[in-house]
């Protein structure tokens, strides 16, 4: 389940907590981002302020600048705090104004960091993505930029005081690539509306001003052509239905503004389809010219008399075949192949080289040498030479075919993520309630129009539209599509439900708590997309190779040409090696061109990101969220796993499993007094005793939930509680509490405590007026098949260690039951992190599996932190891998998926590097002297195109991944209702 372990299910206080932590850049609850954005605050460190008059002079000058609202200068601290309007001035202007007064101003402190995501068009290989990254990092104000080749996206962290999104997009375009804004950090909640009846600019201005005046509205953007409006808002303050109502109320009769929800086309999907169509059409156009060129040069001359007409001479030695090949090849070279010239130009302008450079060099060498042959034949009646127009045309055709197949295959790498985004239903049943909470009407509305605190009805067989809490009804909900949990989960009032899951058998009424980008489904998608954007360390190999790959290939091609041309001129090899109608120069040129075009940097660049993309998407569909390639790579090296006990190896919900009375007091009275003392405590053991007492009352025929009233309630940390009930002092706690109050412990009590601890149970003593009257044994049951998981990890060569804050006796008993030999007990949160560091000092790669706030230091200290059962927000933030379910077998799934992915990446590298290592010598003619086999340039181009496709298809095989260990549905641990 995704609900946090140990969280009070019926508590209203937790209903606003997100099921997953808010992504960076989202506005904090309780603050209107729009209000924050109207003015910005910046802090300067100013050196040289010697007296109050210096401070006054700075304040006077800066306050006179346009857009500055206020300034405060501290002469003692040497600091200036300026509040300004960003649309009128910026931090740099203010800084320069202070520097003009001969003060030294240090770099800005406490800079505001904004985040934006861009879709990058035109990237073909690692060199391209590195070029975009370099261009972004050179923009003043950009703090961090990450570019994903397979995802075709960039995530940029920048200072909005120094630069803007438009300047960032310009930098990408200057580098020779296209860029579109996907989203920015402050507008993750958006609604797109279609307007009818807006007929004048005055209407547009009026609607925009009304919307901007609404509290919680961050940004309003108009598309006057389509008559659509995009509103970014904060769901804490407003919602889409309120915005629609505001627009409709703006219209003055007889005018009427009709507002409907607008669904813009999915940009990524639309652009990918456009790119696929573009490459397909270019390939078809290329074939239209290339196939006749191929027939005229390679096929018809061999089919006499059908090809004899091609040899008719037009002028001197220029034949009809030469002219036709030239005319047909030129459109392919300069119109269809223009994209390679543009790509090569921008690459060389930026000082790097890519695949486009290789293709442009190879095709130009073949084309212009062929033009030289044609012109020489035109002006000479004795010159004989062979043109290579088919090499240029066929090479471009095969590369376009390869790019087409590559893009189709790359589209499939994000299939798992696409399926996640489509889980949410399109409509929801909204209820209108009266003052007594009774439903008076039902309305079917779009899910996008739901707002926080809406009450919705979910009938059997339908999907839950957004995250919420059940307020009425009971049912079972299938959460397998989100968490991978195969068994339907029982839901009752107070339980949380997740958007995108399926209601099985009962009708439930749900109050919406998280909508739009705040839902667990949206945040899972954001987390996976961020993971796909992060670059894995193993990618560094490809990055290093890409820097010198293309220059090396160009040098190798030149040396190949020299290596064949010079011996040919000096007759160092037999003349019969030279094919008919060729000379030594032409043979050498063909070998050189083949080396140029057979080498493929694209396959190397795609080896890692495509595998990471498929693996993270596949993991997300199975309830394992991996935060990036770094976590994925580290997980395969894990040699030791540290498990927390409570909530990780155990269920995390203590329950009373045995009671013992040491006096003549009735059991019900004993439990009633204990529950009365514990009723005010929030400790899990206290709740277990209260729940047990309630059920005991039901067994005795009492249906009252009323607890005995207590006075002078006091919590004794680490020991228990004390209270006065009906004039008696009631102590409920451990041995330390009894010793603190000088309560004697009889041998019978001591024996019972020892017996209880040996069974891994916590013994809670109950003393009345300083006499121990009874005890309750509380146990936290083990998770199903925990022992099987530990055994499987051992078979994988991974040692399991338990580190807990619980006592030694309980820890040893639990460890023995699951098969863990190494145990550390009575360890505080900082001590857990220290134990991890000790293991790391031994050279081990250590993983930590935990679920609570107290585990977050250890999760952060571990090489790989795994938050299990979705845990708490802090645990998730600190973890590298989030396991959506509470099942321990997902620890195995995460490690095994990591190993399979790294194995696939290595295979991709072997494929890509091996292809280049084998392909280049063959293209250079190493086999030609012995076997007569050579690789014509057009066939070398086909091989290059095939290499990229093969690497992407290799990564796609990860879609077939199956969990190595699937624990069958086991009987759940006994609930309190089973206990007496």
Buried (B, 14 or more C-beta within 10 A) or exposed (E): BBBBBBBEBEEEEBBEBBBBBBBEBBBEEEEBBBEBBEBBBBEBBBEEBEEEEBBEBBBEBBEEBEBBBEBEBEBEEBBBBBBBBBEEBBBBBBBEBBEEBEBEBEEBEEBBBBBBBBBBBBBBBBBBBBBBBBBBEEBEBBBEBBBBBBBBBBBBBBBBBBBBBEBBBBBBEBBBBBBBBBBBBBBBBBBBBBBEEBEEEEBBEBBBEBBEEBEBBBBBEBBEEEBBBBBBBBBBBBBBBBBBEBBEEBBEEEEEBEBEBBEEEEEBEEBBBEBBEBBBEBBBBBBBBBBBBBBBBEEBBEEEEEBEEBEEEEEBBBBBBBBBBBEBBBBBBEEBBEBBBEBBBBBBEBEBBBBBBBBBBBBBBBBEBBBEBBEBBBEEEEBEBBBBBBBBBBBBBBBBBBBBBBBBBBBBBBBBBBEBBEBBBEBBBBBEEEEEEEEEEEEEBBBBBBBBEBBBBBEEEBBBBBBBBBEBBBBBBBBBBBBBBBEBBEBBBBBBBBBBBBBBEBBBBBBBBBBBBBBBBBBBBBBBBBBBBBBBEBBEBBBEBBBEBBEEBBEBBEEBBEBBBEEBEEEEBEEEBBEEEBBBBBBBBBBBBBBBBBBBBBBBBBBBBBBBBBBBBBBBBBBBBBBBBBBBBBBBBBBBBBBBBBBBBBBBBBBBBBBBBBEEBEBBBBBBBBBBBBBBBEEBBBBBBBBBBBBBBEEEEEEEEEBBEBEEBEBBEEBBBBBBBEEEBBBBBBBEBBEBBEBEBEEEBEEBBEBBBEBBBBBBBBBBEEBBBBBBBBBBBBBBBBBBBBBBBBEBEBBBBBBBBBBEBBBBBBBEBBBBEEBBBEBEBEBBBBBBEEBBEEEBBBBBBBBBBBBBBBBBBBBBBBBBBBBBBBBBBBBBBBBBBBBBBBBBBBBBBBBBBBEBBEBBBEBBBEBBEEBBBBBBBBEBEEEEEBBBBBBBBBBBBBBBBBBBBBBBEBBEBEBBBEBEEEEEBEEBEEBE
